Amino acid sequence: MLKTQHKACTFISSLLFSSLALVAANASPLAAAEDPLARAKAVLARHPVIDGHNDLPWAIRENPKAPRDVLAYDLRRHTPGNTDFERLRQGGVGGQFWSVYVPAEKVAAKTQLEQIDIARRMIERYPDELALALTADDVERAMREGRIASLLGMEGGHVIENSLGALRAFYALGARYMTLTHSQTLDWADSATDVPRHSGLTRFGEEVVREMNRLGMLVDLSHVAPATMEAALRVSEAPVIFSHSSARALCDHPRNVPDNVLQAVRTNGGIVMVTFVTAFLSPELAKASEPLMKEYEARAKELKDPAERERLRAEILARMPKVKVTVADVANHVDHVRQVAGVEHVGLGGDYDGNDGWPEGLEDVSGYPRLFAELARRGWSDEDLGRLASGNVLRVLRQAEEVARRLQKTRPASTATIEELDGAH
């Protein structure tokens, strides 16, 4: 519900993936059918998960014992959060968009630069485990080497401070998606969890989308209002993503995706990456979480100490109703996106280290094989499981890169300002 405050070596990791793939290749169809979990692990050995959203850089920033200290937050050991290398290997994760999240009230680009710095220092600290990825080719190369392809995703367009120049600068530093809004409506885009003011996107908001297309930066529509989703889908020439959202037809949470938008995603060629946050999966939790989240955000603004924010987080969480949410609930959302948008338009975005409240069996990044086993029981083919794990997001990355190459031949960098397009602010 709330943002937390928180390989041995490349050769061995590569050997592990190769061995698992060999086992999968030699396993009989009967054995796979009898053991969905073994089948799931074999699929993930061939097609590792590329997850759309993990807030580990923010967890490092907010670590009460050593804020912002990448060295102190040792991923080679069991961490206090949801993510470390042992659990990533258990989960079959081969690629990760690390969110360089900045709270909506922190509009200074300085904080965004610090978050990118934390993420890049984290990646650089573990060259045998992680590899910075800027393209789809980079992702595939890292996975062949047994390293986790590490992409950066900005969460909230407030960080560009109404500047297309800032957008380009963040892209140059490695950001490969931007969520148009976070929890608050901007001068140019409506948020899913704030009062709408623009019926989606303003003219400047549309120019942001066009410039993201020209750069090759993925347009992320998690956190935005339905009208913003629809406007961005009309404007975008490249496939869009939802890096961490689920299906609104199953859980009426404002952060989830309505069916009409799922249908538009099919036409656009984009991808909805289903999230594991229980408040987006359970209608009862969705109803309870929104007022509690707003209370937390209002009170947390006054707290500077990460330890104090952690205590407030625990207090708020204690007031959440106790509702059992399971792997099957996540699978229901994955199935729904498949049914409405199509199997080529669904992925996974766990949102680990950015929330509290996880389904049983998906408490951390080690749990992906359990979800794939559940889907295998439901009749998913190995081919479709591979699309879900990584095939779909790789396709989206490549198509966005192709659009960018085409647009850069005919379209210069935009010099438009919000004042020129939308009037004085």
GIVEN-V50381 format. One record per run of one state. SS is the DSSP state (helix for helix, strand for strand, loop for the rest). FROM is the first residue (numbers start at 1). TO is the last residue. If there is no record, write none. Layout:
((SS & FROM & TO) (SS & FROM & TO))
This chain:
((loop & 1 & 9) (helix & 10 & 26) (loop & 27 & 28) (helix & 29 & 34) (loop & 35 & 35) (helix & 36 & 46) (loop & 47 & 48) (strand & 49 & 54) (loop & 55 & 55) (helix & 56 & 61) (loop & 62 & 84) (helix & 85 & 91) (loop & 92 & 92) (strand & 93 & 99) (loop & 100 & 108) (helix & 109 & 125) (loop & 126 & 129) (strand & 130 & 132) (loop & 133 & 135) (helix & 136 & 144) (loop & 145 & 147) (strand & 148 & 155) (loop & 156 & 156) (helix & 157 & 160) (loop & 161 & 163) (helix & 164 & 172) (loop & 173 & 174) (strand & 175 & 179) (loop & 180 & 188) (strand & 189 & 189) (loop & 190 & 190) (strand & 191 & 191) (loop & 192 & 200) (strand & 201 & 201) (loop & 202 & 202) (helix & 203 & 215) (loop & 216 & 217) (strand & 218 & 220) (loop & 221 & 223) (strand & 224 & 224) (loop & 225 & 225) (helix & 226 & 235) (loop & 236 & 240) (strand & 241 & 242) (loop & 243 & 246) (strand & 247 & 247) (loop & 248 & 256) (strand & 257 & 257) (loop & 258 & 258) (helix & 259 & 268) (loop & 269 & 270) (strand & 271 & 274) (loop & 275 & 276) (strand & 277 & 277) (helix & 278 & 280) (loop & 281 & 282) (helix & 283 & 300) (loop & 301 & 305) (helix & 306 & 317) (loop & 318 & 325) (strand & 326 & 326) (helix & 327 & 341) (loop & 342 & 342) (helix & 343 & 345) (strand & 346 & 348) (loop & 349 & 351) (strand & 352 & 352) (loop & 353 & 357) (strand & 358 & 358) (loop & 359 & 359) (strand & 360 & 360) (loop & 361 & 364) (helix & 365 & 377) (loop & 378 & 381) (helix & 382 & 408) (loop & 409 & 417) (helix & 418 & 422) (loop & 423 & 425))
